[in-house]
Amino acid sequence: MARPYDSNEAQSHQQCRLQTSHVSPLPAGTQFPYPTTPLKSRKEMHLKEAMVSPTSMTDAEKGRNERLKNSQVAVYSWRNCTVKIKARGEQEDKVILNNVSGTARAGELVALMGPSGSGKTTLLNFLASRKVATGAQTTGQLFVNGAEVSREQLRKLSAYVEQEDALIGSLTARETVDIAARLSRTRIHQPSTQTFNLFDHLCLLSEGRTCYFGPISQVNSYFNSHGHLLPSLMNPAEYLLDLVSTDFAAHSANQAQDDQLDRITRSWNFSNERKALLQALEEQQAATYDIQNESRQREQRANPFSIVLTLLYRGFLKSYRDILVYGIRLAMYTGLAIMMGTVWLRLKAEQDYIQPFINAIFFGSAFMSFMAVAYVPAYLEDRAVYVKDRANGLYGPTSFLVTNFIIGLPYLFIITVVFSLIAYWLNGFHATAQSFFTWIMWIYLDLLAAESLVIFISSVIPNFVIALALVAFANGLWMSVGGFLIPMPLLNVFWKYVFHYIDYQAYVFQGMMVNEFQHRSYGCGEGCQCTYPTERLDSCTIPGTAVLQRYGYATGREGKWVGILIAIVVVYRLFAWVALWVRRS
């Protein structure tokens, strides 16, 4: 496939980048998903790790490689692409691209070259039907097999590999390509600075104008015929960039450089090569092609169910390989459990230990929730991949969030069980199976709600530092109004009715308090001086319900609290969905 070369605009004009892919042709960063013909042997050497010899393929591998075949696109072309923007303080518009035309056929590599500010990135965005700039005026036509395509049709037929690609580092190259193929997207991206002769065609830009478009093999003869002899011992790419660049000329030489660039672009505009290119575009447009049918075929190949399965496969690969996703968190929660279990070690069923029991319950529930901030970086990495995949039309926020939720369920449950096995029994909580598994339920719901909060905030503000700060602030707020630091009967009306009833930590704390104190009694100690109201003076014990009454907690409402927690989880996820739907970058 055609895969363009793009010199890095953020680096010096002498550096270059090579994007290669064993797929169908694509100009400037846009990639059609499947190849019609294999790349030539001189290009295949860059793909050894990602390709398999046909004779060594298993049936499964052959089946996977079927997804890499192109039965749709033979040629992609663009004509008279022009982009203008309003320049500050100037009456005339600034021209970023000026009537740029070109074509790329299946099995070709097209190099896009030019000095900094020549319009390379703008052309790539234009060819991918992406937003080129705020308030930009754009004109031009895009063709697939000679038929003009709309933005929606192009997204269904293609994917765009940006200069700064977002990949999942825990996946192998083969897995990345295979998963991309399942999502109707394939690419391999490898930088290089000495690969000029590996390309089939060159598109040379400067100041938004075309200086040359044609075969690499004819570059020397073309520029020689126009008075620019390429030195035999110099890298052609480096020479051409120096030839058309005006960025590094001294002030006194600026005019001379501009005049030279004008001569080069004028020579191209009146050249036989440009006439041949325009003639080829005219011939391509004469062909007939059912774009709508091909778009429907692509949509049929990637149904929502298969997309979710593919994303689940990718997510599980990442989650068990990337220690930052859940491995570090499991270690953190295990350490928290050991600390909690040894600080509140073997509490007794006596009134002097009632407050330590309550403190341990609050600490366990609150800090299990608070430590969910560790999920922020892993989610932001997943979101970055999602943003790019969505821009390529591969899947939307529904598939992404459904997959994210399913992936998290088993890992959060493992964390809950490990934490509970250590802390619950060391602390001496109510030693019955029912109470233990009820504790696990509350901790699990606590973690689900906390992770949902992380996803919501990080979706609204996908900035690591800000998201981390907001999640920490929110957890601090929930701790303050949850009912432990100040009992519900004493809580200020504003905080009670505005925040307490949407505080998931409050329902977890209430549930864990009822679970611990509902069926237990505590001895009043020597002298039977009970510190809680009790009707059991004859036995000198305090019923656990007396503790619950002091905090304003009633029994028999656990089902309601569970329902509220589930609703909070759903609402957070829905808010995250809205944020992802509205915010596309």
Backbone torsions as a table, in degrees:
resi	resn	phi	psi	omega
1	MET	NA	159.7	179.3
2	ALA	-79.7	126.9	176.5
3	ARG	-132.6	119.4	-171.3
4	PRO	-78.1	154.3	170.9
5	TYR	-91.9	137.8	179.1
6	ASP	-132.2	114.7	176.1
7	SER	-69.7	136.6	-173.3
8	ASN	-67.6	116.7	-176.0
9	GLU	-73.6	-17.7	179.4
10	ALA	-87.2	-7.4	179.4
11	GLN	-114.3	-175.3	-178.1
12	SER	-68.8	158.0	-175.2
13	HIS	-69.2	-10.3	-179.2
14	GLN	-87.6	-10.5	179.1
15	GLN	-92.0	154.2	-177.6
16	CYS	-143.9	164.3	179.6
17	ARG	-130.1	142.3	179.0
18	LEU	-116.3	129.0	174.4
19	GLN	-116.6	118.2	-179.7
20	THR	-122.5	150.0	178.7
21	SER	-157.1	140.1	177.5
22	HIS	-86.9	68.0	-175.9
23	VAL	-146.4	-172.6	-175.9
24	SER	-76.7	171.6	-166.6
25	PRO	-76.8	146.6	-179.2
26	LEU	-151.5	132.8	172.2
27	PRO	-81.0	161.4	168.8
28	ALA	20.9	72.0	169.7
29	GLY	80.8	-18.6	177.3
30	THR	-80.4	142.4	-175.3
31	GLN	-130.3	124.6	171.7
32	PHE	-85.9	146.2	-161.2
33	PRO	-73.4	-21.3	-172.1
34	TYR	-137.3	142.0	-176.7
35	PRO	-89.2	149.2	173.7
36	THR	-93.3	-35.1	-178.5
37	THR	-132.5	147.5	179.2
38	PRO	-69.2	155.1	176.9
39	LEU	-70.4	156.6	179.9
40	LYS	-67.0	157.5	-173.9
41	SER	-58.8	-31.0	-178.4
42	ARG	-70.4	-16.8	177.1
43	LYS	-98.5	-26.2	-175.9
44	GLU	-65.4	-22.1	-178.4
45	MET	-63.7	-18.4	178.7
46	HIS	-86.3	-3.3	-173.5
47	LEU	-121.4	16.1	-172.8
48	LYS	-57.4	-40.1	-175.9
49	GLU	-72.9	-18.7	-175.6
50	ALA	-106.5	-3.8	-176.2
51	MET	-117.3	155.5	-178.8
52	VAL	-127.4	139.1	177.5
53	SER	-63.6	135.4	-177.8
54	PRO	-56.6	-33.5	-177.0
55	THR	-72.3	-19.1	-178.2
56	SER	-102.1	2.1	-177.2
57	MET	-75.7	140.4	169.0
58	THR	-82.6	171.3	178.7
59	ASP	-61.5	-37.8	179.4
60	ALA	-64.3	-41.5	179.9
61	GLU	-65.9	-39.4	177.6
62	LYS	-63.2	-37.7	178.2
63	GLY	-65.0	-41.0	178.5
64	ARG	-64.6	-39.6	-177.5
65	ASN	-69.7	-17.3	175.1
66	GLU	-61.6	-29.1	179.4
67	ARG	-70.1	-14.7	-177.4
68	LEU	-93.7	1.0	-176.7
69	LYS	-88.5	141.4	-179.5
70	ASN	-103.4	115.9	175.9
71	SER	-113.8	11.2	-172.3
72	GLN	-116.9	-49.7	-166.1
73	VAL	-109.2	121.1	175.7
74	ALA	-100.8	-32.5	-178.7
75	VAL	-154.5	141.6	175.2
76	TYR	-122.4	131.5	-175.7
77	SER	-141.1	159.9	-179.8
78	TRP	-139.6	147.2	-173.2
79	ARG	-139.6	130.9	174.2
80	ASN	52.6	47.6	179.3
81	CYS	-77.2	120.6	-178.2
82	THR	-131.9	135.1	178.6
83	VAL	-132.5	128.1	177.7
84	LYS	-128.0	145.2	176.2
85	ILE	-132.6	156.9	176.4
86	LYS	-76.4	123.5	178.9
87	ALA	-92.6	136.4	-178.9
88	ARG	-64.4	131.9	176.6
89	GLY	75.6	6.9	179.7
90	GLU	-125.3	145.0	-179.4
91	GLN	-80.0	-36.2	-178.4
92	GLU	-85.6	148.3	177.4
93	ASP	-70.7	148.0	175.5
94	LYS	-91.0	128.0	-177.8
95	VAL	-89.7	117.5	178.9
96	ILE	-91.2	-41.3	173.5
97	LEU	-128.5	140.4	-175.0
98	ASN	-130.1	95.5	174.9
99	ASN	51.4	53.9	179.8
100	VAL	-88.3	130.6	178.6
101	SER	-128.7	156.2	178.5
102	GLY	-179.0	177.4	-179.0
103	THR	-153.6	154.2	177.1
104	ALA	-145.0	130.3	-177.7
105	ARG	-103.9	162.1	178.3
106	ALA	-57.7	135.7	178.1
107	GLY	85.7	3.3	-178.5
108	GLU	-105.1	154.3	170.1
109	LEU	-114.0	124.7	-179.0
110	VAL	-111.0	123.0	178.6
111	ALA	-90.0	126.3	175.4
112	LEU	-105.6	111.6	-174.3
113	MET	-125.4	155.4	176.4
114	GLY	165.6	156.2	178.5
115	PRO	-69.8	174.6	179.3
116	SER	-58.4	133.3	179.2
117	GLY	81.2	12.3	-177.9
118	SER	-81.0	-11.7	178.4
119	GLY	104.3	14.7	-177.4
120	LYS	-62.7	-52.0	-178.9
121	THR	-64.4	-37.8	177.6
122	THR	-61.9	-42.8	178.5
123	LEU	-64.4	-42.2	178.3
124	LEU	-59.2	-46.4	178.8
125	ASN	-63.7	-38.6	178.4
126	PHE	-62.7	-46.4	-177.3
127	LEU	-67.0	-25.5	178.0
128	ALA	-92.3	5.2	-177.8
129	SER	58.2	37.5	175.1
130	ARG	-98.1	166.1	176.9
131	LYS	-67.9	122.0	-175.5
132	VAL	-85.5	-37.0	179.3
133	ALA	-170.9	154.7	179.5
134	THR	-66.4	126.1	178.5
135	GLY	73.2	15.8	-177.6
136	ALA	-75.5	144.3	173.2
137	GLN	-99.6	122.2	-176.0
138	THR	-122.4	140.2	171.7
139	THR	-138.2	157.6	-179.4
140	GLY	136.7	169.8	-176.3
141	GLN	-129.9	145.3	175.6
142	LEU	-119.3	136.8	-175.2
143	PHE	-129.7	139.3	169.4
144	VAL	-118.0	118.3	-176.8
145	ASN	54.3	33.6	176.5
146	GLY	89.1	-8.9	-179.4
147	ALA	-101.7	132.1	-180.0
148	GLU	-67.1	138.0	-177.1
149	VAL	-119.0	147.7	175.1
150	SER	-86.8	172.7	179.1
151	ARG	-61.2	-43.9	-178.7
152	GLU	-64.3	-41.6	179.7
153	GLN	-65.5	-40.3	-178.6
154	LEU	-65.7	-38.4	178.6
155	ARG	-64.4	-33.6	179.0
156	LYS	-73.6	-24.1	-177.1
157	LEU	-98.4	-10.7	-169.2
158	SER	-145.3	172.1	171.8
159	ALA	-138.0	155.7	-174.5
160	TYR	-116.8	121.5	177.9
161	VAL	-96.2	108.7	-176.3
162	GLU	-79.0	164.1	-179.3
163	GLN	-60.3	-43.0	176.1
164	GLU	-100.7	94.6	-175.6
165	ASP	-84.5	144.6	177.2
166	ALA	-105.1	109.7	-178.6
167	LEU	-122.3	161.5	177.0
168	ILE	-94.0	112.2	-172.5
169	GLY	-66.8	-20.1	-177.8
170	SER	-82.9	-3.6	177.8
171	LEU	-95.7	147.2	175.7
172	THR	-76.3	167.8	179.2
173	ALA	-61.5	-42.7	179.6
174	ARG	-62.9	-43.8	-179.7
175	GLU	-65.3	-39.3	178.7
176	THR	-61.0	-46.1	-179.6
177	VAL	-67.5	-42.0	-178.3
178	ASP	-63.8	-45.3	179.2
179	ILE	-65.8	-38.9	177.9
180	ALA	-61.9	-38.2	178.8
181	ALA	-66.3	-39.1	178.3
182	ARG	-63.7	-31.9	178.3
183	LEU	-90.0	14.4	-178.4
184	SER	65.9	40.6	178.7
185	ARG	-151.8	130.0	176.7
186	THR	-133.9	142.3	173.0
187	ARG	-168.1	151.0	169.1
188	ILE	-130.8	136.8	-174.2
189	HIS	-128.9	116.0	-179.0
190	GLN	-134.3	124.0	177.5
191	PRO	-80.3	151.3	176.4
192	SER	-160.8	156.2	179.3
193	THR	-118.5	-3.0	-177.3
194	GLN	-133.6	52.0	-176.1
195	THR	-125.7	20.9	-173.5
196	PHE	-55.7	-45.1	-175.2
197	ASN	-74.8	-3.2	177.8
198	LEU	-81.4	-13.8	-177.5
199	PHE	-85.4	158.5	176.0
200	ASP	-90.6	-43.9	-176.8
201	HIS	-131.0	157.6	178.9
202	LEU	-126.5	132.1	170.2
203	CYS	-114.1	110.6	-175.7
204	LEU	-107.0	119.8	-177.8
205	LEU	-116.9	153.9	169.6
206	SER	-157.2	126.9	-178.1
207	GLU	53.4	37.2	176.7
208	GLY	78.7	2.4	-178.7
209	ARG	-110.3	147.9	179.6
210	THR	-79.3	127.8	175.5
211	CYS	-101.1	-26.1	177.5
212	TYR	-169.1	141.3	168.6
213	PHE	-144.2	117.7	-179.0
214	GLY	172.2	-172.3	-178.0
215	PRO	-64.5	144.5	175.6
216	ILE	-60.0	-36.6	-176.6
217	SER	-64.8	-18.3	-178.4
218	GLN	-104.9	5.4	-178.5
219	VAL	-61.6	-48.3	-178.0
220	ASN	-60.0	-49.3	-176.7
221	SER	-65.6	-36.0	-179.4
222	TYR	-64.5	-52.3	-176.7
223	PHE	-71.6	-31.0	174.5
224	ASN	-61.8	-41.1	-178.4
225	SER	-68.5	-17.2	178.7
226	HIS	-107.6	19.1	171.6
227	GLY	87.0	15.8	179.4
228	HIS	-121.4	92.6	-176.7
229	LEU	-78.5	126.5	178.7
230	LEU	-82.4	122.6	178.7
231	PRO	-59.6	137.3	-174.6
232	SER	-67.8	-27.3	-176.1
233	LEU	-104.3	14.7	-178.1
234	MET	-113.7	144.4	177.2
235	ASN	-60.7	121.4	-178.0
236	PRO	-57.2	-39.0	-178.9
237	ALA	-62.7	-44.2	179.7
238	GLU	-63.4	-41.7	-179.4
239	TYR	-64.0	-44.1	-177.3
240	LEU	-65.9	-39.3	178.3
241	LEU	-65.1	-40.2	175.8
242	ASP	-64.3	-36.1	-175.9
243	LEU	-65.4	-40.3	-173.6
244	VAL	-101.7	1.5	-177.5
245	SER	-88.6	140.4	173.6
246	THR	-118.8	5.7	-174.6
247	ASP	-73.9	-32.6	-170.4
248	PHE	-109.2	13.7	178.8
249	ALA	-81.3	148.0	175.3
250	ALA	-65.9	159.7	-175.7
251	HIS	-57.8	-40.1	-178.2
252	SER	-70.0	-19.5	-177.7
253	ALA	-100.1	1.1	-176.8
254	ASN	-60.1	-44.3	-178.0
255	GLN	-63.2	-41.2	179.0
256	ALA	-63.6	-40.3	178.8
257	GLN	-65.8	-41.2	178.1
258	ASP	-63.9	-41.4	178.5
259	ASP	-63.0	-40.3	179.2
260	GLN	-64.6	-41.4	178.4
261	LEU	-64.1	-38.7	177.3
262	ASP	-61.6	-41.3	179.2
263	ARG	-65.4	-39.3	-179.0
264	ILE	-66.0	-45.8	-179.5
265	THR	-69.4	-34.2	177.0
266	ARG	-67.0	-40.3	177.5
267	SER	-60.5	-40.2	179.3
268	TRP	-66.8	-42.2	-177.4
269	ASN	-61.1	-28.5	-178.8
270	PHE	-107.8	13.2	-176.1
271	SER	-84.0	157.5	175.0
272	ASN	-66.5	-31.3	179.6
273	GLU	-63.1	-40.2	178.9
274	ARG	-69.2	-39.1	177.5
275	LYS	-61.1	-40.2	178.8
276	ALA	-65.5	-38.1	178.5
277	LEU	-63.7	-47.3	179.6
278	LEU	-64.2	-35.6	176.9
279	GLN	-64.4	-40.6	178.4
280	ALA	-63.4	-39.1	178.1
281	LEU	-64.7	-39.4	177.6
282	GLU	-62.7	-41.7	-179.9
283	GLU	-66.7	-37.4	178.8
284	GLN	-64.6	-37.8	-178.5
285	GLN	-69.4	-18.9	178.6
286	ALA	-74.7	-16.9	-179.4
287	ALA	-75.8	156.8	177.1
288	THR	-104.2	143.0	-175.8
289	TYR	-157.6	130.5	-178.9
290	ASP	-91.9	87.6	-178.8
291	ILE	-63.6	-42.1	-177.6
292	GLN	-60.1	-41.0	-179.9
293	ASN	-64.1	-43.4	179.6
294	GLU	-66.1	-36.1	177.9
295	SER	-64.4	-40.7	178.7
296	ARG	-65.0	-37.7	178.3
297	GLN	-62.4	-40.1	-179.8
298	ARG	-68.0	-39.4	179.0
299	GLU	-62.6	-36.6	179.7
300	GLN	-67.3	-29.8	-177.4
301	ARG	-73.0	-22.8	-176.6
302	ALA	-125.5	80.5	179.4
303	ASN	-82.5	160.6	-175.0
304	PRO	-56.6	-39.0	-178.4
305	PHE	-64.2	-45.5	179.7
306	SER	-66.3	-33.1	177.3
307	ILE	-64.4	-44.6	178.9
308	VAL	-62.5	-42.0	178.6
309	LEU	-62.1	-41.8	179.1
310	THR	-65.7	-42.4	178.3
311	LEU	-66.3	-34.7	175.8
312	LEU	-64.2	-42.8	178.0
313	TYR	-60.1	-47.2	178.6
314	ARG	-63.7	-41.2	-178.4
315	GLY	-65.3	-41.2	179.3
316	PHE	-68.7	-36.7	175.5
317	LEU	-59.1	-46.3	-178.7
318	LYS	-67.4	-42.9	-171.5
319	SER	-66.3	-34.2	-179.5
320	TYR	-92.9	-12.9	177.0
321	ARG	-94.8	-36.6	-176.4
322	ASP	-87.8	109.7	-175.6
323	ILE	-64.9	-22.1	-178.3
324	LEU	-74.0	-20.0	-175.6
325	VAL	-73.1	-61.0	-179.9
326	TYR	-128.7	-19.3	-178.8
327	GLY	-62.2	-49.7	178.1
328	ILE	-62.9	-39.8	-179.7
329	ARG	-65.9	-38.9	177.0
330	LEU	-62.1	-42.1	177.9
331	ALA	-64.1	-40.4	179.0
332	MET	-62.7	-46.9	-178.2
333	TYR	-69.1	-32.9	175.5
334	THR	-64.7	-44.3	176.1
335	GLY	-61.7	-39.9	177.7
336	LEU	-62.5	-40.7	-179.7
337	ALA	-64.6	-42.7	179.4
338	ILE	-64.7	-43.1	178.9
339	MET	-63.7	-47.1	-179.6
340	MET	-63.8	-41.5	-177.9
341	GLY	-66.0	-33.3	-178.5
342	THR	-88.0	-29.2	176.5
343	VAL	-69.5	-47.3	177.2
344	TRP	-101.8	56.2	-172.0
345	LEU	-77.4	125.0	171.2
346	ARG	49.9	58.6	176.5
347	LEU	-66.6	146.4	-174.3
348	LYS	-104.1	159.7	179.6
349	ALA	-83.2	60.3	178.1
350	GLU	-131.2	156.0	-172.5
351	GLN	-62.2	-27.4	177.9
352	ASP	-66.4	-18.4	-177.6
353	TYR	-102.7	0.8	-179.1
354	ILE	-62.8	-48.2	-179.7
355	GLN	-64.5	-43.3	174.1
356	PRO	-57.6	-37.1	175.2
357	PHE	-59.3	-46.9	-178.8
358	ILE	-63.5	-43.0	179.0
359	ASN	-61.0	-41.4	179.5
360	ALA	-65.0	-39.9	178.1
361	ILE	-62.3	-46.8	179.3
362	PHE	-62.8	-46.7	-178.7
363	PHE	-58.9	-47.4	-177.9
364	GLY	-61.4	-46.9	-177.6
365	SER	-71.5	-42.9	-175.4
366	ALA	-69.3	-44.6	-175.4
367	PHE	-81.2	-23.5	169.8
368	MET	-61.3	-39.7	178.0
369	SER	-70.9	-45.3	-176.0
370	PHE	-60.9	-39.1	-175.7
371	MET	-73.0	-2.0	174.1
372	ALA	-66.5	-11.8	176.5
373	VAL	-59.6	-21.1	179.0
374	ALA	-64.8	-14.4	-179.9
375	TYR	-83.9	-11.3	-176.1
376	VAL	-56.3	-52.2	-176.9
377	PRO	-63.4	-38.8	180.0
378	ALA	-65.1	-40.9	179.0
379	TYR	-67.1	-40.8	179.8
380	LEU	-63.1	-34.2	175.3
381	GLU	-64.9	-44.2	177.4
382	ASP	-63.1	-38.9	-179.6
383	ARG	-65.2	-37.5	178.9
384	ALA	-62.2	-40.3	176.8
385	VAL	-66.7	-41.9	179.4
386	TYR	-60.4	-43.8	-178.1
387	VAL	-57.8	-43.3	-178.9
388	LYS	-72.6	-39.5	177.8
389	ASP	-64.6	-38.9	179.0
390	ARG	-67.0	-38.7	178.1
391	ALA	-61.7	-27.3	176.9
392	ASN	-88.3	3.9	176.3
393	GLY	75.6	23.8	-175.0
394	LEU	-83.7	-41.9	177.2
395	TYR	-162.9	166.7	-176.0
396	GLY	-113.3	-170.9	-177.0
397	PRO	-64.9	-28.1	-179.6
398	THR	-64.3	-51.2	179.3
399	SER	-61.7	-39.8	-178.2
400	PHE	-64.2	-47.9	-176.2
401	LEU	-74.4	-34.7	175.8
402	VAL	-61.8	-45.2	178.7
403	THR	-63.2	-44.7	179.7
404	ASN	-58.6	-41.7	-179.0
405	PHE	-66.2	-45.0	-178.2
406	ILE	-65.9	-41.2	-179.8
407	ILE	-60.5	-39.0	-175.4
408	GLY	-74.1	-24.9	-173.7
409	LEU	-56.3	-54.8	-177.9
410	PRO	-66.4	-36.6	-178.1
411	TYR	-69.3	-40.9	177.2
412	LEU	-66.1	-33.6	177.6
413	PHE	-67.6	-41.0	177.1
414	ILE	-61.1	-45.1	178.2
415	ILE	-59.3	-43.4	-179.8
416	THR	-61.0	-47.2	-177.3
417	VAL	-65.9	-43.8	179.5
418	VAL	-61.7	-45.8	178.8
419	PHE	-60.5	-45.6	-175.1
420	SER	-69.2	-40.2	179.6
421	LEU	-58.7	-34.3	-178.5
422	ILE	-83.5	-54.5	-170.6
423	ALA	-74.8	-41.8	-172.0
424	TYR	-59.8	-47.8	-174.8
425	TRP	-79.9	-31.6	176.0
426	LEU	-66.2	-36.3	-177.9
427	ASN	-76.2	-21.2	179.4
428	GLY	83.9	32.1	175.5
429	PHE	-67.1	174.9	-175.0
430	HIS	-51.0	114.7	-169.1
431	ALA	-87.7	64.7	171.8
432	THR	-130.1	154.0	-178.9
433	ALA	-62.9	-41.4	-179.4
434	GLN	-61.0	-45.2	-179.2
435	SER	-65.9	-38.1	-179.7
436	PHE	-64.8	-46.7	-178.8
437	PHE	-72.0	-27.7	173.8
438	THR	-67.3	-39.8	174.8
439	TRP	-57.7	-46.5	179.5
440	ILE	-58.5	-41.9	179.5
441	MET	-59.6	-45.3	-177.9
442	TRP	-66.5	-42.2	179.0
443	ILE	-64.1	-39.8	-179.8
444	TYR	-63.6	-46.2	177.3
445	LEU	-63.4	-35.6	176.7
446	ASP	-60.2	-47.0	-179.8
447	LEU	-67.1	-39.4	178.0
448	LEU	-61.5	-44.3	179.5
449	ALA	-66.7	-41.1	-179.3
450	ALA	-64.3	-42.7	179.2
451	GLU	-68.3	-34.1	176.3
452	SER	-64.6	-37.5	176.1
453	LEU	-63.3	-43.1	177.7
454	VAL	-58.9	-44.7	-178.8
455	ILE	-65.7	-41.1	179.3
456	PHE	-62.5	-52.9	-177.4
457	ILE	-64.6	-42.3	-178.4
458	SER	-69.9	-24.4	175.9
459	SER	-76.1	-35.9	178.7
460	VAL	-72.9	-44.2	-179.0
461	ILE	-128.1	89.2	-176.0
462	PRO	-79.4	52.8	176.4
463	ASN	-121.5	126.4	-171.2
464	PHE	-57.0	-52.4	-175.0
465	VAL	-64.6	-45.9	-177.7
466	ILE	-67.3	-44.8	179.7
467	ALA	-61.1	-42.3	178.8
468	LEU	-60.8	-44.6	-179.2
469	ALA	-64.8	-42.3	-178.1
470	LEU	-69.0	-39.2	177.6
471	VAL	-63.9	-43.3	177.9
472	ALA	-62.7	-42.2	178.7
473	PHE	-62.9	-43.9	-179.7
474	ALA	-61.2	-42.3	179.1
475	ASN	-65.9	-36.9	175.3
476	GLY	-62.8	-39.5	177.2
477	LEU	-62.6	-46.5	-179.0
478	TRP	-62.8	-38.1	176.4
479	MET	-61.4	-40.5	-175.2
480	SER	-66.8	-38.2	-174.0
481	VAL	-106.6	13.0	-175.6
482	GLY	-76.0	-17.6	178.3
483	GLY	111.5	-2.3	178.4
484	PHE	-95.3	-54.1	-176.7
485	LEU	-63.2	-32.1	171.7
486	ILE	-141.5	122.3	-176.4
487	PRO	-58.9	152.7	-177.8
488	MET	-53.9	-43.8	-179.4
489	PRO	-61.6	-20.8	-178.1
490	LEU	-102.8	-4.8	-175.4
491	LEU	-70.4	136.2	177.9
492	ASN	-54.0	140.3	-175.3
493	VAL	-58.3	-41.5	-178.7
494	PHE	-59.8	-52.2	-178.0
495	TRP	-67.0	-31.2	-179.2
496	LYS	-67.0	-49.4	-173.2
497	TYR	-89.1	-18.6	179.5
498	VAL	-90.4	-38.9	-172.4
499	PHE	-121.0	-33.5	-173.5
500	HIS	-59.2	-42.9	-172.9
501	TYR	-76.4	-7.4	173.1
502	ILE	-111.5	13.5	-178.3
503	ASP	-90.1	106.2	-178.5
504	TYR	-65.4	-29.6	177.8
505	GLN	-64.4	-31.5	179.7
506	ALA	-63.8	-43.6	-179.3
507	TYR	-69.9	-35.5	175.8
508	VAL	-64.9	-45.1	-179.7
509	PHE	-63.0	-43.7	178.0
510	GLN	-60.9	-45.9	-179.1
511	GLY	-62.3	-41.6	-180.0
512	MET	-70.8	-34.1	176.2
513	MET	-64.6	-46.9	178.8
514	VAL	-63.1	-40.7	179.5
515	ASN	-60.3	-36.5	-177.3
516	GLU	-83.9	-41.3	-168.8
517	PHE	-101.1	-12.8	-172.9
518	GLN	-62.9	-39.2	-173.2
519	HIS	-116.1	21.9	-178.3
520	ARG	-121.0	155.2	174.9
521	SER	-125.8	153.7	-175.6
522	TYR	-130.7	132.6	-178.3
523	GLY	-71.2	144.8	-178.4
524	CYS	-84.3	-8.1	177.3
525	GLY	85.8	-171.9	-178.2
526	GLU	-65.3	138.2	179.8
527	GLY	84.0	-5.7	178.0
528	CYS	51.9	43.7	175.6
529	GLN	-91.5	87.3	-175.3
530	CYS	-78.8	133.0	-178.8
531	THR	-91.7	-5.8	176.3
532	TYR	-122.0	149.3	176.9
533	PRO	-58.3	136.5	-178.3
534	THR	-150.6	145.8	174.6
535	GLU	-101.9	11.1	-176.0
536	ARG	-112.2	41.9	-179.4
537	LEU	-63.8	-27.0	179.7
538	ASP	-65.6	-32.1	177.9
539	SER	-100.0	-3.0	179.0
540	CYS	55.0	49.1	178.7
541	THR	-132.6	158.0	178.0
542	ILE	-111.9	125.5	175.4
543	PRO	-72.3	144.5	179.9
544	GLY	-60.9	-26.7	179.7
545	THR	-63.8	-25.2	177.1
546	ALA	-66.5	-35.7	176.2
547	VAL	-66.1	-42.7	179.8
548	LEU	-63.4	-37.6	-179.7
549	GLN	-65.4	-35.4	179.4
550	ARG	-64.7	-33.0	178.1
551	TYR	-89.5	-2.5	178.0
552	GLY	78.0	25.8	-178.2
553	TYR	-102.7	127.6	177.6
554	ALA	-98.5	156.5	177.3
555	THR	-93.5	164.7	177.9
556	GLY	83.0	7.5	179.9
557	ARG	-109.3	12.0	-175.7
558	GLU	-59.7	-39.3	179.4
559	GLY	-62.1	-40.0	177.5
560	LYS	-63.2	-42.9	-179.0
561	TRP	-66.2	-38.9	176.5
562	VAL	-61.6	-43.8	178.1
563	GLY	-61.4	-40.9	178.6
564	ILE	-64.5	-42.3	178.8
565	LEU	-61.9	-43.6	177.7
566	ILE	-62.0	-40.6	178.6
567	ALA	-62.9	-40.0	178.7
568	ILE	-62.8	-42.4	177.5
569	VAL	-59.9	-46.2	-179.3
570	VAL	-63.4	-43.3	-178.5
571	VAL	-64.0	-44.3	177.1
572	TYR	-58.1	-43.4	-179.6
573	ARG	-67.4	-37.9	177.4
574	LEU	-65.7	-41.6	176.2
575	PHE	-61.1	-40.3	176.8
576	ALA	-62.9	-39.8	178.7
577	TRP	-61.3	-44.8	178.9
578	VAL	-61.6	-43.5	-179.7
579	ALA	-62.4	-42.0	179.3
580	LEU	-68.9	-35.0	-179.8
581	TRP	-69.2	-41.4	-177.4
582	VAL	-76.9	-43.1	-175.2
583	ARG	-94.9	113.5	-174.8
584	ARG	-100.1	1.7	-177.8
585	SER	-135.8	NA	NA
